[in-house]
Amino acid sequence: EHLTSRRPLLLNAVMLRQNPHSIGDWVRRAELYMELELPGQAIAVLEEALQTTDSNRTVNGKPSELVLKLGQLYEKEDVAKAEELFDRICRKLEYKFQKADDLAECWASWVEMSLRREQWDGALSLARQAVAPGAGPKRLNLTKSVRLWDIRLDLEESLGTLQTAKDAYKRVMDIKAATVQQVLNFASFLNDREYFEES
């Protein structure tokens, strides 16, 4: 009976031995431990996955999935550790992502976690840092990430001042990263505040 209950974990171990760069298998292993109500083991598995996988060779998922899942687990157990994880990944660049979208997803998840915890100023600060020049390695240019700019612009409108929101919109247009929707949002934002000439 004990062996039968461990069967999914044993099969998963075989799959990971065959390909240690399979994101889906690492996430599945963490989920199996969560089903067994062993969150500490699930966290350890995902930390091991971050050390083991090479983003050049990953299959069956995006490398950012490991960080996002681990962030969720840490947030349930110890928020300070979730903050530490995102700092390690986003600022210290402990994991070498190959695609800017993966790093952008990690930044976005960090901002969203701050919003869930009602840390408004912290969320706005993180959103600003995420798209600042030098936020990631040069090969992963986050300054043009549509996802991160959408978050920053939303937060500037709702939490920032009129001037910081205008500056953010002007910045995204200056670097030619603005989408049509962002330009329309800016025009609407100015129109709502009766800055008709600027809109």
C-alpha positions in Angstrom: 0.0 0.0 0.0 2.9 2.4 0.8 4.5 1.6 -2.5 1.2 2.2 -4.3 0.8 5.6 -2.7 4.3 6.6 -3.8 3.9 5.3 -7.4 3.3 8.8 -8.9 6.4 10.2 -7.2 8.5 7.2 -8.4 7.2 7.6 -12.0 7.9 11.3 -11.8 11.5 10.6 -10.6 12.1 8.4 -13.6 10.8 11.1 -15.9 13.1 13.7 -14.3 16.1 11.3 -14.6 15.3 11.0 -18.4 15.1 14.8 -18.8 16.1 17.0 -15.8 15.1 20.1 -17.9 11.4 19.3 -18.1 9.6 22.1 -16.4 6.3 20.3 -16.4 7.7 17.3 -14.6 9.3 19.5 -11.9 6.0 21.4 -11.4 4.1 18.0 -11.4 6.5 16.7 -8.7 5.8 19.8 -6.5 2.1 19.3 -7.0 2.4 15.6 -6.0 4.0 16.7 -2.7 1.3 19.3 -2.1 -1.3 16.5 -2.6 0.5 14.6 0.1 0.3 17.8 2.3 4.1 18.2 2.3 4.6 21.8 1.4 8.2 21.8 2.6 9.1 19.0 0.1 7.3 20.9 -2.7 9.3 24.0 -2.0 12.6 22.0 -1.9 11.7 20.3 -5.2 11.2 23.7 -6.9 14.4 25.2 -5.4 16.2 22.1 -6.7 14.6 22.6 -10.1 15.9 26.2 -10.3 19.4 24.8 -9.6 19.1 21.9 -12.1 17.3 23.3 -15.1 19.1 25.2 -17.9 16.8 27.6 -19.7 18.5 26.8 -23.0 17.4 23.2 -22.7 14.0 23.5 -21.0 11.0 21.7 -22.5 7.4 21.1 -21.4 6.8 24.6 -20.0 8.4 28.0 -19.5 11.2 28.4 -16.9 9.2 31.2 -15.2 6.6 28.6 -14.2 9.1 27.3 -11.6 9.5 30.7 -10.0 5.8 31.5 -10.1 4.8 28.2 -8.5 7.5 28.5 -5.9 6.4 32.1 -5.2 2.9 30.9 -4.6 4.1 28.2 -2.2 6.3 30.6 -0.3 3.5 33.2 -0.1 1.3 30.6 1.6 4.0 29.6 4.1 6.2 32.6 4.6 5.8 35.9 2.7 9.3 37.1 3.6 10.7 34.1 1.7 8.5 34.9 -1.3 10.0 38.4 -1.3 13.5 37.0 -1.0 12.8 34.6 -3.9 11.6 37.3 -6.2 14.6 39.5 -5.2 17.0 36.7 -6.0 15.4 36.0 -9.4 14.5 39.6 -10.5 17.2 41.7 -9.1 20.1 39.4 -8.5 19.4 37.4 -11.6 20.2 34.0 -10.0 18.4 32.1 -12.7 19.6 32.8 -16.3 16.5 33.2 -18.4 16.9 33.1 -22.2 13.7 35.0 -22.9 12.7 38.4 -21.6 9.1 37.3 -21.2 10.1 34.8 -18.5 11.9 37.5 -16.4 9.0 39.9 -17.1 6.5 37.3 -15.7 8.6 37.1 -12.5 8.6 40.8 -12.1 4.8 41.0 -12.8 4.2 38.2 -10.2 6.2 40.1 -7.6 4.2 43.3 -8.2 0.9 41.3 -8.0 1.9 39.7 -4.8 2.6 43.2 -3.3 -0.8 44.3 -4.5 -2.5 41.2 -2.9 -0.8 42.2 0.4 -2.0 45.8 0.0 1.5 47.2 -0.2 0.6 49.9 -2.7 3.8 52.0 -2.6 5.9 48.8 -2.8 4.0 47.6 -5.8 4.4 50.9 -7.6 8.1 51.0 -6.8 8.6 47.5 -8.1 6.6 48.3 -11.3 8.9 51.3 -11.9 12.0 49.3 -11.2 10.9 46.5 -13.6 11.0 48.8 -16.7 13.9 51.0 -15.6 17.0 50.8 -17.8 19.3 48.1 -16.5 16.5 46.1 -14.7 17.7 42.9 -16.4 20.7 41.7 -18.3 21.3 43.7 -21.6 20.3 40.7 -23.7 16.9 40.6 -21.9 15.6 44.1 -22.5 12.7 44.6 -20.1 12.3 48.3 -20.9 10.1 47.3 -23.8 8.0 44.7 -22.1 4.4 45.4 -22.9 3.2 43.3 -19.9 5.4 45.3 -17.5 4.5 48.7 -19.0 0.7 47.8 -18.8 1.2 47.1 -15.1 3.2 50.2 -14.5 0.8 52.5 -16.4 -2.2 51.1 -14.5 -0.5 51.6 -11.2 0.7 55.1 -12.1 -2.9 56.1 -13.0 -4.3 54.6 -9.8 -1.6 55.1 -7.2 0.8 57.7 -8.6 0.3 61.4 -9.2 -0.9 63.1 -12.4 2.6 64.1 -13.2 4.1 60.6 -12.7 1.4 59.0 -14.8 2.0 61.6 -17.6 5.8 61.0 -17.4 5.3 57.2 -17.6 3.1 57.5 -20.6 5.6 59.9 -22.3 8.5 57.5 -21.5 6.8 54.5 -23.0 6.1 56.5 -26.1 9.6 58.0 -26.3 11.2 54.5 -26.2 8.7 53.4 -28.9 7.3 50.6 -26.7 3.8 51.9 -26.5 0.9 49.8 -27.9 -2.1 51.4 -29.6 -4.2 50.6 -26.5 -1.7 52.4 -24.3 -1.8 55.5 -26.5 -5.6 55.4 -26.4 -5.5 55.0 -22.6 -3.2 58.0 -22.3 -5.5 60.1 -24.5 -8.5 59.0 -22.4 -6.6 59.6 -19.1 -5.8 63.2 -20.2 -9.3 63.8 -21.5 -10.8 62.7 -18.2 -8.7 65.2 -16.4 -9.6 67.9 -18.9 -6.1 68.2 -20.5 -7.8 68.5 -23.9 -4.8 70.1 -25.8 -2.4 67.4 -24.6 -4.8 64.5 -25.4 
